[in-house]
């Protein structure tokens, strides 16, 4: 969802897998320290949103394409994951909770993670195609100059889109934790290629719009 949103603006985020990894590790550490599960999940999502926000702000303030910014933050976020985890898997937390039941459970024979994916995908579709925000994002990708002359604040929309990207990547990191039952600083390697490929094969043009 996040990558489709960015590609619609003509942008690409290469740090999506590293954001997933960092949120995976941070949430696992919080759970290990006996932080209540809802609070740990909320803080994990906040971490993902912060990563996306930093990407967006750096891109806007430095006037550099997001693909260049995220090429750098890709290594930074994965490095942070290695540091905070001491480069070792994280476990030792209580697992009988709704989070881990979602990671391995099923509803009507369908894995809950698949159902969550469908819900997030549907929400992304509505956001992109049935809201003023989504229309402006697509207008920005179709013609940045025309969007600017129309009064669309391009910088603000880029930051918001990057923040959404980070939040969705963080959600994926939390679901990875729920499925694997442990946090790992090596999870998510190469996922950015899958994310970009899935968005493009799904029909999102690289040129934006």
C-alpha positions as CSV (number, residue, x, y, z in Angstrom):
1,X,0.0,0.0,0.0
2,X,2.7,2.4,1.0
3,X,4.8,1.7,-2.1
4,X,1.8,2.1,-4.4
5,X,1.2,5.5,-2.8
6,X,4.8,6.6,-3.3
7,X,5.0,5.2,-6.9
8,X,1.8,7.2,-7.7
9,X,3.8,10.3,-6.7
10,X,6.8,9.2,-8.8
11,X,8.9,8.3,-5.7
12,X,10.5,5.0,-4.5
13,X,11.4,4.0,-0.9
14,X,14.4,1.7,-0.7
15,X,14.4,1.7,3.1
16,X,11.1,-0.2,3.5
17,X,12.7,-3.5,4.5
18,X,15.1,-1.8,7.0
19,X,12.2,0.0,8.6
20,X,10.4,-3.4,8.9
21,X,13.4,-4.8,10.6
22,X,13.9,-2.0,13.0
23,X,10.3,-2.0,14.1
24,X,10.4,-5.8,14.4
25,X,13.4,-5.5,16.8
26,X,12.1,-2.5,18.7
27,X,8.7,-4.2,19.4
28,X,10.4,-7.4,20.4
29,X,12.6,-5.6,22.9
30,X,9.6,-3.7,24.4
31,X,7.7,-7.0,24.8
32,X,10.8,-8.6,26.4
33,X,10.9,-5.7,28.9
34,X,7.3,-6.5,29.9
35,X,5.7,-3.5,28.2
36,X,2.0,-4.2,27.7
37,X,1.3,-5.6,24.2
38,X,-0.9,-2.8,23.0
39,X,1.6,-0.2,24.1
40,X,4.5,-2.1,22.5
41,X,2.6,-2.4,19.2
42,X,1.7,1.3,19.3
43,X,5.3,2.3,20.0
44,X,6.4,0.0,17.2
45,X,4.1,1.6,14.7
46,X,5.3,5.0,15.9
47,X,8.8,4.0,15.2
48,X,7.9,3.0,11.7
49,X,6.1,6.3,11.2
50,X,9.1,8.2,12.5
51,X,11.4,6.4,10.0
52,X,9.1,7.4,7.2
53,X,8.8,11.0,8.5
54,X,12.6,11.3,8.6
55,X,12.8,10.1,5.0
56,X,10.2,12.6,3.9
57,X,11.7,15.5,5.8
58,X,15.3,14.8,4.5
59,X,14.0,14.5,1.0
60,X,12.1,17.9,1.2
61,X,14.7,19.8,3.2
62,X,17.7,18.6,1.1
63,X,15.7,18.7,-2.2
64,X,16.9,15.2,-3.1
65,X,14.8,12.4,-4.6
66,X,13.5,10.0,-2.1
67,X,15.3,7.1,-3.8
68,X,18.6,8.7,-2.9
69,X,17.6,9.5,0.6
70,X,16.3,6.1,1.3
71,X,19.4,4.5,-0.2
72,X,21.2,6.0,2.7
73,X,18.6,5.5,5.5
74,X,18.2,1.8,4.3
75,X,21.7,1.2,5.9
76,X,21.1,3.5,8.8
77,X,17.9,1.8,10.0
78,X,19.3,-1.7,9.5
79,X,22.4,-0.6,11.4
80,X,20.2,0.7,14.3
81,X,18.4,-2.6,14.4
82,X,21.7,-4.4,14.7
83,X,22.8,-2.1,17.5
84,X,19.7,-2.2,19.7
85,X,19.5,-6.0,19.4
86,X,23.2,-6.6,19.8
87,X,23.0,-8.5,16.5
88,X,21.2,-11.4,18.2
89,X,17.6,-12.7,18.0
90,X,15.2,-11.4,20.6
91,X,12.9,-13.7,22.5
92,X,12.1,-14.4,26.1
93,X,8.7,-12.6,26.2
94,X,5.3,-13.9,27.0
95,X,3.6,-15.2,23.9
96,X,0.0,-16.1,24.8
97,X,-1.6,-12.9,23.6
98,X,-3.8,-11.8,20.7
99,X,-0.8,-10.6,18.8
100,X,0.8,-14.0,18.5
101,X,-2.6,-15.6,17.9
102,X,-3.0,-13.3,14.9
103,X,0.5,-14.3,13.7
104,X,-0.3,-18.0,13.5
105,X,-4.1,-18.2,13.7
106,X,-6.9,-18.5,11.2
107,X,-10.4,-17.2,10.7
108,X,-12.6,-19.4,8.6
109,X,-9.6,-21.3,7.3
110,X,-7.9,-18.2,6.2
111,X,-4.7,-17.0,8.0
112,X,-5.3,-13.8,10.0
113,X,-2.2,-12.2,8.4
114,X,-3.8,-12.7,5.0
115,X,-7.0,-11.1,6.2
116,X,-5.1,-8.2,7.6
117,X,-3.3,-7.8,4.3
118,X,-6.7,-7.6,2.5
119,X,-8.0,-5.0,5.0
120,X,-4.9,-2.8,4.6
121,X,-5.0,-3.2,0.9
122,X,-8.7,-2.2,0.8
123,X,-8.0,0.8,3.0
124,X,-5.1,1.8,0.7
125,X,-7.4,1.5,-2.4
126,X,-10.0,3.7,-0.8
127,X,-7.4,6.2,0.3
128,X,-5.8,6.5,-3.2
129,X,-9.0,6.4,-5.3
130,X,-11.8,7.8,-3.2
131,X,-10.3,10.7,-1.1
132,X,-9.0,14.1,-1.9
133,X,-5.6,13.1,-0.6
134,X,-5.4,10.2,-3.0
135,X,-6.4,12.3,-6.0
136,X,-3.9,14.9,-5.2
137,X,-1.2,12.3,-4.8
138,X,-2.0,11.0,-8.2
139,X,-2.1,14.5,-9.6
140,X,1.4,15.1,-8.2
141,X,2.7,12.0,-9.8
142,X,1.1,12.9,-13.2
143,X,2.5,16.4,-13.4
144,X,4.3,18.0,-10.4
145,X,4.3,21.4,-12.1
146,X,0.6,21.3,-12.8
147,X,-0.1,20.2,-9.2
148,X,2.0,23.0,-7.9
149,X,0.2,25.6,-10.0
150,X,-3.1,24.1,-8.7
151,X,-2.1,24.9,-5.1
152,X,-1.2,21.4,-4.0
153,X,1.6,21.5,-1.3
154,X,4.0,19.0,-2.8
155,X,6.4,19.0,0.1
156,X,3.6,18.3,2.7
157,X,2.2,15.5,0.6
158,X,5.6,13.9,0.1
159,X,6.2,13.8,3.9
160,X,2.7,12.4,4.6
161,X,3.1,9.7,2.0
162,X,6.5,8.7,3.3
163,X,5.1,8.6,6.9
164,X,2.3,6.3,5.7
165,X,4.9,4.2,4.0
166,X,6.9,3.9,7.3
167,X,3.7,3.1,9.3
168,X,2.7,0.3,6.9
169,X,6.3,-1.1,6.9
170,X,6.1,-1.0,10.7
171,X,2.9,-3.0,10.7
172,X,4.5,-5.6,8.5
173,X,7.4,-5.8,10.9
174,X,5.1,-6.4,13.8
175,X,3.2,-9.1,11.9
176,X,6.6,-10.7,11.1
177,X,7.3,-10.7,14.8
178,X,3.9,-12.3,15.5
179,X,4.5,-15.0,12.9
180,X,8.1,-15.9,13.8
181,X,7.5,-15.5,17.6
182,X,10.8,-13.7,18.0
183,X,12.5,-10.5,16.7
184,X,15.5,-10.7,14.5
185,X,17.9,-8.0,13.1
186,X,18.3,-10.1,10.0
187,X,14.7,-10.4,9.0
188,X,13.4,-8.5,6.0
189,X,16.6,-8.7,3.9
190,X,15.7,-8.2,0.2
191,X,12.1,-7.4,1.0
192,X,12.3,-4.0,-0.7
193,X,12.7,-5.8,-4.1
194,X,9.5,-7.8,-3.5
195,X,7.6,-4.7,-2.4
196,X,8.6,-2.7,-5.4
197,X,8.1,-5.6,-7.8
198,X,4.6,-6.3,-6.4
199,X,3.5,-2.7,-6.8
200,X,4.8,-2.5,-10.4
201,X,3.4,-5.9,-11.4
202,X,0.1,-4.8,-9.9
203,X,0.0,-2.0,-12.4
204,X,1.4,1.0,-10.7
205,X,3.5,3.0,-13.2
206,X,7.0,3.9,-12.3
207,X,6.5,7.3,-13.9
208,X,3.8,8.2,-11.3
209,X,0.2,9.2,-11.7
